[in-house]
Structure formats: C-alpha cells, structure tokens
Amino acid sequence: MADKKSGAGDNVVIKKYANRRLYNTATSAYVTLEDLARMVREGTEFVVYDAKTNDDLTRQILTQIIFEEESRGEALLPVQFLRQLIGFYGGQMQGVLPSYLEMSLDNFSRSQEQIRGQFSRAFGGTPGAGLMDEAVKRNMALFTEAMKMWPGFSAVARQPAPAETETPPAAADPLNEMRRQMDEMRAQLDKLSKG
C-alpha cells in the first residue's frame, strides 16, 4: 500500500533523500524527474516530501521538471512571458496572478476538450494531425493575445515597486478587471471552438 501523509488525500507520496534520489512510496521504487513528468501527464497526483524534514517539496520538484523540459528544447514558455512572470514576484499583483493563470489554463484545457469533442462528433474519430495543430495554434494565439490584454502583464511588470513612503496609485479593482477579461477570453474561446 502507498505511503500517504496526512492531508495528502489520494496523492502518491514521493520522498526525496539527501542524495537527491526520489522514492515512490506507492511502487517502492526510485523514480526520476522524467517518471514524475509522465505521472503528471497521466493525471497521477503526487506530493514530494523531504525524507528527513518532511518539508513539502512538490512546488520545487514541479518547477525543476519544467526547467528540465525547457532545457531539453521542449520550449513551451516564451522568453517574454518568463520575464513578465519574474517581474510579478514581490509586486502588488503577486497574490492574484496564480489564480488568474490557473483560470486561464483551465479555460484553455476546457476549450481543447470541446474542440476534440466537436471533431469526434463531426468526423467520427480522432481529428487529423493538421486540423488539431491548427486549432492548437489558434488557441495559443488567443491565449497570448488575452495575456497582452490583461493590464498586469503589460503595465505592472514594467513599473518599479513604489517606495515604502509612497502610496500605491489608486487603480480600478484588479480582481473585477481580471474577471471581465476572463469573460471576454471565454467568449473568444467559445467562438473559436464553434468556428
């Protein structure tokens, strides 16, 4: 039976040892970052704990997987996006950005599922590679445009943080603005999936 940590639910527990080796307690075997990446793609939920301190290392390991994928030439994250993302650390929007990105990726995933479903209904099977590639390109272009439309990615990333004595400029409620833009993005995604 898999070793579960309280609060981990049905997640597989991975232990990281001082020698940097990762141990899957569900299979009683050592695993690599590539194995963990495969688990993510297969939808297997896991948590990573330091074997000695029991600190949760899941975020660091997932980030390390992304780093490995990017360094292998599997570039998914544009350089400008990475620069903007780094610019948000320590800024006013740092607390809001994670949920915005999560909502954006959830919408993107739902849109992909809708497109696959429509192709299956229309063609009675898996769509041709060329057709799906075109849909993915359109959705990525839409996602990129949506990111540009959101003021936080263009304006806040370039602005220096206010000095401690300064008061931050009064701005519209960023959460409402984000919701409005998410609604616009959903409408655009719906148009693409129907077109």
Phi, psi and chi 1 to 4 in degrees:
 res  aa     phi    psi   chi1   chi2   chi3   chi4
   1 MET       -  144.5  176.7  160.5 -147.5      -
   2 ALA   -68.9  144.8      -      -      -      -
   3 ASP   -78.4  116.1  178.9   12.9      -      -
   4 LYS  -109.5  139.9  -51.5  -79.4 -171.5 -136.8
   5 LYS   -97.4  144.1 -179.2  166.2  171.7   71.7
   6 SER   -57.1  135.5   68.9      -      -      -
   7 GLY    87.2   -8.4      -      -      -      -
   8 ALA   -83.1  -10.0      -      -      -      -
   9 GLY    61.5 -131.5      -      -      -      -
  10 ASP   -92.0   12.2  -69.2  -26.7      -      -
  11 ASN   -69.5  141.8  -66.5  -24.3      -      -
  12 VAL   -74.1  137.0  172.1      -      -      -
  13 VAL   -96.5  125.9  173.8      -      -      -
  14 ILE  -110.8  131.9  -51.6  -66.7      -      -
  15 LYS  -108.3  134.7  -63.0 -145.2  175.4 -159.9
  16 LYS  -105.9  124.5 -177.6  177.3 -179.1 -171.4
  17 TYR   -96.1  166.2  -71.5   90.2      -      -
  18 ALA   -58.4  -30.0      -      -      -      -
  19 ASN   -80.0   12.6   61.7    3.2      -      -
  20 ARG    72.8    7.5  -57.4  175.9   64.3   99.4
  21 ARG   -82.0  146.5  -67.1 -169.9   74.5 -172.9
  22 LEU  -109.8  132.7  -60.7  163.7      -      -
  23 TYR  -121.5  120.4 -176.0   76.4      -      -
  24 ASN   -83.9  112.3 -176.9  -25.7      -      -
  25 THR   -74.5  -18.3   59.4      -      -      -
  26 ALA   -75.5  -35.4      -      -      -      -
  27 THR  -105.8   -4.1   61.4      -      -      -
  28 SER    53.7   48.4  -60.9      -      -      -
  29 ALA  -145.7  151.6      -      -      -      -
  30 TYR   -74.5  145.2  -74.4  101.0      -      -
  31 VAL  -130.0  163.8  -67.6      -      -      -
  32 THR  -109.8  173.0   64.1      -      -      -
  33 LEU   -61.5  -35.2  -70.2  176.6      -      -
  34 GLU   -63.0  -40.1 -166.2  171.4  -53.4      -
  35 ASP   -62.7  -41.6  -65.3  -33.1      -      -
  36 LEU   -66.3  -38.7  -64.9 -179.3      -      -
  37 ALA   -60.8  -40.9      -      -      -      -
  38 ARG   -63.6  -41.0 -173.7  173.1   32.8 -100.2
  39 MET   -60.7  -41.4  -71.7  171.5   67.3      -
  40 VAL   -60.8  -47.9  168.5      -      -      -
  41 ARG   -62.5  -31.5  -71.8 -175.9 -166.5  102.5
  42 GLU   -82.7   -6.2  -67.9  169.7   -8.1      -
  43 GLY    86.2   13.9      -      -      -      -
  44 THR   -81.1  119.2  -56.3      -      -      -
  45 GLU   -80.9  135.6  -63.5  -73.9  -29.3      -
  46 PHE  -144.9  159.0   62.6   83.6      -      -
  47 VAL  -126.0  150.3  -69.8      -      -      -
  48 VAL  -118.7  127.0 -178.3      -      -      -
  49 TYR  -121.7  145.1  -67.4  107.0      -      -
  50 ASP   -67.2  127.5 -176.3  -72.8      -      -
  51 ALA   -63.6  -29.0      -      -      -      -
  52 LYS   -90.9  -46.8 -174.2  175.0 -177.5  179.2
  53 THR   -98.5  -13.4   65.0      -      -      -
  54 ASN    65.1   17.0  -99.2  -11.6      -      -
  55 ASP   -66.8  143.6  -70.1  -19.3      -      -
  56 ASP   -77.8  117.6 -172.7  -14.3      -      -
  57 LEU  -110.7   12.5  -56.8  175.3      -      -
  58 THR   -56.3  -48.8  -51.2      -      -      -
  59 ARG   -59.2  -45.2  180.0 -178.1  -52.7  -87.8
  60 GLN   -63.8  -40.8  -68.6   91.6  -33.5      -
  61 ILE   -67.8  -42.6  -65.7  -62.4      -      -
  62 LEU   -62.8  -40.0  -68.2  172.9      -      -
  63 THR   -64.1  -39.3  -56.1      -      -      -
  64 GLN   -64.5  -36.8 -167.6  174.0   -7.0      -
  65 ILE   -63.3  -44.3  -69.1  169.1      -      -
  66 ILE   -60.9  -44.1  -69.0  169.9      -      -
  67 PHE   -58.1  -45.8  174.5   77.5      -      -
  68 GLU   -61.9  -44.1  -68.8  -67.6  -38.1      -
  69 GLU   -63.0  -44.3  -66.5  -71.9  -23.0      -
  70 GLU   -65.4  -39.2  -70.9  -76.1  -38.7      -
  71 SER   -74.5  -17.0   64.1      -      -      -
  72 ARG   -84.1    0.0 -116.2 -175.8 -106.2  152.7
  73 GLY    95.2    3.8      -      -      -      -
  74 GLU   -88.7   50.9  -59.6  -70.3  -33.0      -
  75 ALA   -62.5  118.6      -      -      -      -
  76 LEU  -115.0  -31.0 -179.6   66.7      -      -
  77 LEU   -99.3  116.5  -57.8  171.7      -      -
  78 PRO   -63.1  148.2  -14.5   24.2      -      -
  79 VAL   -57.5  -43.3  171.2      -      -      -
  80 GLN   -62.8  -38.2 -172.5   57.2   31.4      -
  81 PHE   -61.7  -44.2  174.5   80.9      -      -
  82 LEU   -62.1  -42.4  -66.9  170.2      -      -
  83 ARG   -61.2  -45.4  -70.0 -179.2 -159.8  -81.9
  84 GLN   -64.2  -41.0  -69.7  170.9  -25.7      -
  85 LEU   -60.5  -45.8 -168.4   60.5      -      -
  86 ILE   -60.6  -37.5  -69.6  167.5      -      -
  87 GLY   -62.0  -22.9      -      -      -      -
  88 PHE   -80.7  -19.0  -79.8  100.9      -      -
  89 TYR   -62.4  127.8  -77.8   95.2      -      -
  90 GLY    80.4   -3.6      -      -      -      -
  91 GLY   -88.7  178.8      -      -      -      -
  92 GLN   -66.3  -29.3  -63.5  171.3  -14.6      -
  93 MET   -93.9    3.7  -59.4  -59.9  -73.2      -
  94 GLN   -57.6  -37.9 -178.3  175.2  -16.3      -
  95 GLY   -72.7  -25.4      -      -      -      -
  96 VAL   -91.7  -31.8 -178.5      -      -      -
  97 LEU   -57.5  -44.9 -174.7   61.7      -      -
  98 PRO   -56.7  -44.3  -26.8   35.5      -      -
  99 SER   -69.5  -33.7   51.0      -      -      -
 100 TYR   -63.2  -46.6  174.1   77.7      -      -
 101 LEU   -64.3  -39.4  -68.7  174.1      -      -
 102 GLU   -62.0  -45.8 -112.5 -178.0  -73.6      -
 103 MET   -62.2  -41.1  -75.0 -170.9  -50.2      -
 104 SER   -62.4  -46.2  -63.2      -      -      -
 105 LEU   -68.5  -35.5  -72.9  174.5      -      -
 106 ASP   -62.7  -44.7  -76.1  -15.0      -      -
 107 ASN   -62.8  -41.8  -74.8  -27.9      -      -
 108 PHE   -60.9  -45.7 -178.3   77.3      -      -
 109 SER   -63.6  -44.0  -64.9      -      -      -
 110 ARG   -61.6  -40.3  -84.8 -163.8  -60.5  -84.7
 111 SER   -61.7  -42.8  172.0      -      -      -
 112 GLN   -62.1  -40.9  -69.4  -58.6  -56.7      -
 113 GLU   -65.0  -40.2  -72.1  -56.4  -45.9      -
 114 GLN   -62.6  -43.4  -72.2  174.3  -13.3      -
 115 ILE   -63.1  -44.4  -70.9  171.4      -      -
 116 ARG   -60.6  -42.3  -77.1 -172.6 -165.8  103.4
 117 GLY   -63.0  -42.1      -      -      -      -
 118 GLN   -65.4  -41.1  -71.6  172.1   -6.8      -
 119 PHE   -62.8  -42.8  -85.9  120.2      -      -
 120 SER   -62.1  -43.2  -67.0      -      -      -
 121 ARG   -67.1  -39.9  -75.7 -169.7  -59.5  -83.0
 122 ALA   -73.5  -39.4      -      -      -      -
 123 PHE  -110.6   -3.4  -60.1  112.1      -      -
 124 GLY    71.0   21.5      -      -      -      -
 125 GLY  -179.1 -164.6      -      -      -      -
 126 THR   -70.9  134.0  -53.6      -      -      -
 127 PRO   -67.1  157.2   24.2  -31.9      -      -
 128 GLY   -64.2  152.3      -      -      -      -
 129 ALA   -58.0  -41.3      -      -      -      -
 130 GLY   -63.1  -41.3      -      -      -      -
 131 LEU   -65.5  -44.2  -65.8  173.0      -      -
 132 MET   -67.5  -39.4 -174.5   51.7   81.5      -
 133 ASP   -58.4  -42.4  -72.8  -13.2      -      -
 134 GLU   -63.7  -42.0 -174.5   58.3   37.2      -
 135 ALA   -64.4  -41.0      -      -      -      -
 136 VAL   -63.2  -43.0  168.1      -      -      -
 137 LYS   -61.5  -42.2  -73.7  177.6 -171.7  172.1
 138 ARG   -63.6  -43.1  -78.5 -166.1  -37.9 -125.3
 139 ASN   -66.5  -38.7  -79.0  -20.6      -      -
 140 MET   -65.2  -39.6  -79.3  -51.8  -68.1      -
 141 ALA   -62.9  -41.9      -      -      -      -
 142 LEU   -63.5  -44.2  176.3   63.6      -      -
 143 PHE   -60.7  -44.0 -176.7   74.5      -      -
 144 THR   -62.5  -44.5  -57.5      -      -      -
 145 GLU   -62.9  -40.5  -74.7  -57.2  -50.1      -
 146 ALA   -63.2  -38.4      -      -      -      -
 147 MET   -65.4  -36.3  -64.4  -56.9  -97.8      -
 148 LYS   -69.1  -34.1  -71.7  178.2 -173.4  172.1
 149 MET   -68.7  -28.9  -72.0 -174.9  -24.1      -
 150 TRP   -74.1  121.1 -169.3   53.6      -      -
 151 PRO   -57.1  -31.2  -15.8   22.4      -      -
 152 GLY   -60.6  -34.4      -      -      -      -
 153 PHE   -77.6  -24.6  -83.8  103.0      -      -
 154 SER  -101.1  -42.0   56.7      -      -      -
 155 ALA   -92.4  -51.2      -      -      -      -
 156 VAL   -64.5  -36.9  176.0      -      -      -
 157 ALA   -63.7  -28.6      -      -      -      -
 158 ARG   -90.3  -17.4  -69.8 -169.2  -59.2  -98.7
 159 GLN   -83.4  134.4  -65.9  176.1   -6.2      -
 160 PRO   -70.5  152.9   21.9  -27.8      -      -
 161 ALA   -65.2  142.6      -      -      -      -
 162 PRO   -66.0  147.4   15.6  -21.4      -      -
 163 ALA   -63.1  158.3      -      -      -      -
 164 GLU   -58.4  -30.5  -70.3 -177.9   24.7      -
 165 THR   -82.8  -18.7   56.3      -      -      -
 166 GLU   -81.0  151.1  -68.0  179.4    7.0      -
 167 THR   -98.0  140.5   55.9      -      -      -
 168 PRO   -62.4  148.2   10.2  -13.8      -      -
 169 PRO   -63.4  144.8   20.1  -27.3      -      -
 170 ALA   -70.4  131.4      -      -      -      -
 171 ALA  -136.1  165.0      -      -      -      -
 172 ALA   -63.2  157.0      -      -      -      -
 173 ASP   -59.6  111.1 -178.3   13.2      -      -
 174 PRO   -63.4  -29.7   13.2  -18.7      -      -
 175 LEU   -68.4  -42.3 -162.4   51.1      -      -
 176 ASN   -65.4  -40.5  -75.8  -23.5      -      -
 177 GLU   -62.6  -41.4  177.2   63.7   15.2      -
 178 MET   -64.2  -42.5 -156.6  167.7   30.5      -
 179 ARG   -61.0  -44.1  -75.0 -174.6 -176.0  123.9
 180 ARG   -58.9  -45.0 -177.9 -170.4   67.4   74.2
 181 GLN   -69.3  -34.8  -69.5  173.7    1.5      -
 182 MET   -64.1  -40.1  -72.6  -59.7  -61.3      -
 183 ASP   -62.2  -41.5  -70.4  -20.6      -      -
 184 GLU   -62.7  -42.4  -73.1  176.0    9.0      -
 185 MET   -64.9  -40.8 -171.8  170.5   25.2      -
 186 ARG   -60.0  -43.0  -83.6 -171.0 -155.8  109.8
 187 ALA   -62.5  -42.2      -      -      -      -
 188 GLN   -66.4  -40.2  -70.5  175.3  -16.1      -
 189 LEU   -64.0  -40.9  -72.6  170.8      -      -
 190 ASP   -61.3  -41.2  -72.2  -17.6      -      -
 191 LYS   -61.0  -44.6  -97.1 -165.5 -116.6  177.0
 192 LEU   -63.2  -41.1  -82.4  175.6      -      -
 193 SER   -71.8  -22.7   66.5      -      -      -
 194 LYS   -90.4  -21.0  -68.4  175.2 -174.7  170.5
 195 GLY   -87.3      -      -      -      -      -
